[in-house]
């Protein structure tokens, strides 16, 4: 009798120290020049956010901060169709153009198997090396302390890494204590101002759950996250909302499906769907975007295939001229409140007054969204939008917190 096939899981880890050293030395002059520009022009980059400033205030000497980004990369020309799940690292001290250049990404780990990886195993070597590098790393004659500021994932991966319930369970938000509400047997998040989670109390709660014999979850926490071993890592603020999945592939697409594809039965009164879709299609095809845009607009009928960059173009540039005269003002105003906040939070210079304005607009957007579409459309992504402005305070512009920047086709 033939033996059952063995399920193979491959995990490859790569040392960080030499990769960090090589990149920092290669761009040392550009980094020094950029640090001066940040101070002179008050640029709201990641090392100027509240999270980085709190670390700098507690330490003396030189510090290099890192961001980790992870998301599944679809296998290309791969016989077994298994995705590769990479863990990439960027050096935050570099200027953004160099920081996000694919040639300057640091590869920390690769998980090769179907589905999400075992988060504790996948991050173990990564955490251990960062513990060692936090004590100091030599670059030429200088000693640098290495600190991880954030780890950006989609909502499913963030809950797994945080070791909490998913967003379809009670207390599924990793940022606040919103309990959620069952609506038609599905977990929804009606508008309310819930208490924010804190690093110290969350770590204490994780330890308590870990020590319980029953391991019964408390306030959504199921155990100890592997990230609690990272020195100076904030377990709440260091796991930010992912702009790509939440705002673009999440809310913008949801709004499009409700208003254009008519996925909500309670807004049939707004339009003759077939006529309006033809009008929108004609407007899309007549648009001529500048050459600086990475993608040309596809027909609305192909919206299920739209990438994040296309949804960003629709939200910031196309949705108003396409829909403004086809929707009641209350619906259009709600969309534009969200678009305004996203636009402002993508800017390099974000003032305190801008952040206050954005928070007010975002709170109004979430509250009005529930009034317009009902509790059944109060999805987890809509709830997360209320935390987007806090991302700006902690980590600067929204482009600093992307998981899918790293998603590329992989030959295996």
C-alpha positions in Angstrom: 0.0 0.0 0.0 1.4 3.4 -1.0 2.2 5.8 1.8 0.1 9.0 2.1 1.9 12.0 0.5 3.8 14.2 2.9 2.7 17.8 3.1 5.8 19.9 2.8 6.1 23.4 4.2 9.1 25.5 3.3 10.3 28.4 5.4 13.4 30.3 4.4 14.9 33.1 6.5 17.5 35.7 5.5 19.8 37.6 7.8 19.0 41.3 8.1 22.1 42.8 9.4 24.3 42.9 6.3 21.3 43.8 4.1 20.6 46.9 6.3 24.2 47.8 6.4 24.7 47.6 2.6 21.6 49.7 1.9 22.4 52.4 4.5 26.0 52.8 3.3 24.9 52.9 -0.4 22.5 55.9 0.3 24.2 57.5 3.3 24.6 60.9 1.5 21.0 61.0 0.3 19.8 60.0 3.7 21.6 62.8 5.5 20.3 65.3 2.9 16.7 64.0 3.3 16.9 64.3 7.1 17.7 68.0 6.8 14.8 68.5 4.4 12.4 66.8 6.8 13.4 69.3 9.5 13.4 72.4 7.3 10.2 71.6 5.4 8.3 69.9 8.2 7.6 66.8 6.1 5.2 64.3 7.7 7.3 61.2 7.1 7.2 58.1 9.1 10.2 59.1 11.4 8.3 62.3 12.2 5.2 60.5 13.5 4.3 60.1 17.1 5.4 56.5 17.2 9.0 57.3 16.0 9.3 60.4 18.1 8.4 58.5 21.3 11.2 56.1 20.5 13.7 58.8 19.8 12.8 60.6 23.0 13.6 57.5 25.1 17.0 56.8 23.4 20.2 58.6 22.8 22.5 57.9 19.9 21.7 56.9 16.3 18.6 54.9 15.4 17.5 53.2 12.2 13.8 52.4 12.1 12.3 49.7 9.9 8.9 48.8 8.5 7.8 45.2 7.8 5.3 44.5 5.0 3.8 41.2 4.2 1.2 39.9 1.8 0.9 36.7 -0.4 2.5 36.9 -3.8 0.8 34.8 -6.4 3.0 32.1 -8.0 3.7 32.6 -11.7 4.4 29.6 -13.9 4.2 27.5 -10.8 3.1 23.9 -11.2 1.5 23.4 -7.8 -0.3 26.8 -7.7 1.0 27.6 -4.1 1.6 31.2 -3.3 4.8 32.5 -1.8 4.3 34.5 1.4 7.2 37.0 1.8 8.2 39.2 4.7 9.8 42.4 3.4 11.5 45.1 5.3 12.1 48.8 4.4 14.6 51.2 5.9 12.5 54.2 7.0 15.5 56.6 7.2 15.9 56.5 3.4 14.0 59.1 1.2 10.6 57.7 0.1 11.6 57.3 -3.6 14.6 55.1 -2.5 12.8 53.5 0.4 10.1 52.0 -1.8 12.2 51.1 -4.7 12.0 47.3 -5.2 15.7 47.1 -5.5 16.1 48.4 -1.9 13.6 46.0 -0.3 15.1 43.7 2.4 13.8 40.1 2.2 13.5 38.7 5.7 11.5 35.5 5.2 9.7 33.3 2.7 6.9 30.9 3.5 6.0 28.5 0.7 2.7 26.7 1.2 -1.0 27.1 0.6 -2.8 29.6 2.9 -1.4 31.9 5.5 1.7 30.9 7.4 2.0 30.0 11.1 2.6 33.5 12.3 4.7 32.6 15.4 7.0 30.3 13.4 7.2 32.7 10.4 8.3 35.6 12.5 10.4 33.8 15.1 13.9 34.3 13.5 12.9 37.8 12.5 12.0 38.8 16.1 15.2 37.1 17.5 17.5 39.0 15.1 15.8 42.3 15.8 16.3 41.7 19.5 20.0 41.3 18.9 20.2 44.3 16.5 18.4 46.5 19.1 21.5 46.3 21.2 23.5 48.0 18.5 24.8 47.4 15.0 28.1 48.7 13.6 28.0 50.7 10.4 31.6 51.9 9.7 32.6 53.8 12.9 29.1 54.4 14.2 26.8 52.3 16.3 23.1 52.2 15.3 20.2 50.8 17.3 17.6 49.0 15.1 13.9 49.4 15.9 10.9 48.0 14.1 8.1 50.7 13.9 5.3 48.9 12.2 4.3 45.6 10.6 1.7 46.1 7.9 -0.7 43.3 6.8 -4.2 42.9 5.6 -7.0 42.5 8.2 -6.9 38.7 8.2 -3.1 38.6 8.6 -3.2 41.4 11.2 -5.6 39.5 13.5 -3.5 36.3 13.2 -0.3 38.1 14.0 -2.0 40.0 16.8 -3.3 36.6 18.1 -6.9 37.8 18.3 -10.3 36.8 16.9 -11.0 37.7 13.3 -13.3 40.6 12.4 -16.3 38.2 12.2 -16.0 37.5 16.0 -16.8 39.7 19.0 -14.1 42.3 19.8 -12.5 41.6 16.4 -10.9 45.0 16.0 -7.2 45.1 16.8 -7.2 48.8 17.5 -10.3 49.4 19.7 -12.7 47.6 22.0 -15.7 47.7 19.7 -17.7 44.6 20.5 -19.4 44.3 17.1 -23.1 43.4 16.6 -24.8 40.5 14.9 -26.9 41.7 12.1 -28.6 39.0 10.0 -26.2 36.5 11.5 -23.2 38.5 10.4 -20.8 40.6 12.5 -21.2 44.3 11.8 -19.7 47.4 13.4 -22.3 50.1 13.9 -21.0 53.6 14.5 -19.8 54.2 18.1 -16.8 55.7 19.9 -15.2 52.7 21.4 -12.2 52.8 23.8 -8.9 52.4 22.1 -6.7 49.4 23.0 -3.3 50.3 24.7 0.0 48.5 24.5 0.6 47.9 28.2 -2.9 46.7 29.0 -3.0 44.5 25.9 0.3 42.8 26.7 -1.1 42.1 30.2 -4.3 40.7 28.8 -2.3 38.4 26.4 -0.3 37.0 29.3 -3.4 36.4 31.3 -5.1 34.5 28.5 -1.9 32.5 27.9 -1.8 31.5 31.6 -5.5 30.4 31.7 -6.0 26.7 31.6 -9.0 27.1 29.3 -7.3 29.7 27.0 -10.7 31.4 26.8 -10.4 34.6 24.7 -10.9 37.9 26.5 -12.0 41.0 24.6 -11.0 39.2 21.5 -7.4 38.3 22.6 -6.6 34.5 22.1 -3.0 34.4 23.3 0.4 35.9 23.2 1.5 37.5 20.0 5.1 36.7 18.8 5.6 40.5 18.3 5.6 41.1 22.1 9.2 40.0 22.0 10.2 43.0 19.9 12.0 45.7 21.8 10.2 49.1 21.9 7.4 47.8 19.6 3.9 49.1 20.2 1.6 46.1 19.8 -1.3 48.3 18.9 0.0 51.3 17.0 2.7 49.1 15.3 0.0 47.1 13.6 -1.7 49.9 11.6 -4.7 49.8 9.2 -3.5 48.8 5.8 -4.5 51.7 3.4 -4.6 49.5 0.3 -6.9 46.8 1.5 -9.1 48.9 3.8 -9.6 52.1 1.8 -9.1 51.1 -1.8 -9.9 47.4 -2.2 -12.3 47.6 0.7 -14.4 50.8 1.1 -14.0 52.3 -2.4 -15.0 49.0 -4.0 -17.9 48.6 -1.6 -19.2 52.1 -2.4 -18.9 51.4 -6.1 -20.9 48.1 -5.7 -23.6 49.8 -3.7 -24.1 52.8 -5.9 -23.2 51.6 -9.4 -23.8 47.8 -9.3 -26.8 48.3 -7.1 -25.8 45.6 -4.5 -28.1 47.3 -2.0 -31.7 46.6 -2.5 -32.8 49.7 -0.6 -31.5 52.3 -3.1 -33.4 51.1 -6.2 -35.2 54.5 -6.1 -32.0 56.3 -6.9 -31.7 55.5 -10.6 -32.5 53.5 -13.6 -29.5 51.2 -13.2 -29.1 50.2 -16.8 -29.2 53.7 -18.2 -26.8 55.1 -15.5 -24.3 52.3 -16.0 -24.1 53.0 -19.7 -23.6 56.7 -18.9 -20.8 56.0 -16.5 -19.2 53.6 -19.0 -19.2 56.3 -21.6 -17.7 58.8 -19.2 -15.0 56.4 -18.2 -14.0 55.6 -21.8 -13.9 59.3 -22.6 -11.5 60.2 -19.8 -7.9 60.9 -20.7 -5.6 60.6 -17.7 -2.1 62.1 -17.6 0.8 59.9 -18.6 2.0 59.9 -15.0 -0.8 57.5 -14.1 0.4 53.9 -13.9 -2.8 52.4 -15.4 -5.3 53.4 -18.0 -8.9 53.2 -17.0 -10.7 50.0 -17.8 -14.4 49.7 -18.5 -16.7 49.7 -15.4 -17.9 46.2 -16.3 -14.4 44.9 -15.4 -14.5 46.4 -11.9 -14.0 42.9 -10.3 -10.5 42.9 -11.8 -9.6 46.4 -10.7 -6.3 46.8 -8.8 -5.7 49.0 -5.8 -4.1 51.7 -8.0 -7.3 51.8 -10.2 -9.6 52.2 -7.2 -7.4 55.0 -6.0 -7.7 56.8 -9.3 -11.5 56.3 -9.2 -11.8 57.6 -5.7 -9.6 60.7 -6.1 -10.1 61.6 -9.7 -13.1 59.9 -11.4 -15.9 59.2 -9.0 -17.1 62.8 -8.7 -17.2 63.7 -12.5 -18.8 60.3 -13.2 -21.5 60.3 -10.5 -22.1 63.8 -9.2 -25.2 64.5 -11.3 -26.5 61.0 -11.0 -26.8 60.7 -7.2 -28.7 62.6 -4.6 -26.4 65.2 -2.8 -26.4 63.3 0.5 -24.9 60.2 -1.1 -22.3 62.1 -3.1 -21.3 64.2 -0.1 -20.7 61.0 1.9 -18.4 59.7 -0.8 -16.5 62.9 -1.1 -15.9 63.2 2.7 -14.1 59.9 2.5 -12.2 60.9 -0.7 -11.2 64.2 1.0 -9.7 62.5 4.0 -7.7 60.1 1.9 -6.4 62.8 -0.3 -5.3 64.9 2.7 -3.6 62.0 4.4 -1.6 61.2 1.3 0.1 64.6 1.4 3.7 64.9 2.5 2.9 67.8 4.8 0.1 67.0 7.3 -0.4 69.7 10.0 -2.2 69.2 13.3 -5.2 71.3 12.0 -5.4 69.0 9.0 -5.5 65.9 11.2 -8.2 67.4 13.3 -10.2 68.3 10.2 -9.7 64.7 8.8 -10.9 63.1 12.1 -14.0 65.2 12.1 -14.8 64.4 8.5 -14.1 60.7 9.0 -16.3 60.4 12.0 -19.1 62.1 10.0 -18.5 59.8 7.1 -18.9 56.6 9.2 -22.0 58.0 11.0 -23.7 59.1 7.8 -22.7 55.8 6.1 -24.8 53.9 8.6 -27.7 56.4 8.2 -27.6 56.1 4.4 -27.1 52.3 3.9 -28.1 50.8 7.3 -26.4 48.5 9.8 -26.1 45.6 7.3 -23.5 47.6 5.4 -21.4 48.6 8.5 -18.6 46.3 7.5 -15.3 46.0 9.3 -13.5 48.1 6.7 -16.0 51.0 7.3 -15.3 50.7 11.0 -11.5 50.7 10.4 -11.8 54.0 8.4 -12.4 55.7 11.8 -8.8 54.7 12.8 -7.2 56.0 9.6 -6.4 59.4 10.9 -4.6 57.9 13.9 -2.4 56.2 11.3 -1.4 59.7 10.1 -0.6 60.8 13.6 1.5 57.8 14.4 3.2 57.0 11.0 2.8 60.0 8.7 1.3 59.8 5.2 -0.8 56.8 4.3 1.6 55.5 1.8 3.9 54.5 4.7 1.4 51.8 5.7 0.9 49.6 2.7 1.1 45.8 2.6 0.5 45.2 -1.1 3.4 47.5 -2.2 5.4 44.3 -2.1 3.0 42.1 -4.1 4.6 41.1 -7.4 4.4 38.1 -9.6 6.9 35.4 -8.5 8.6 32.9 -10.7 9.1 29.6 -8.9 
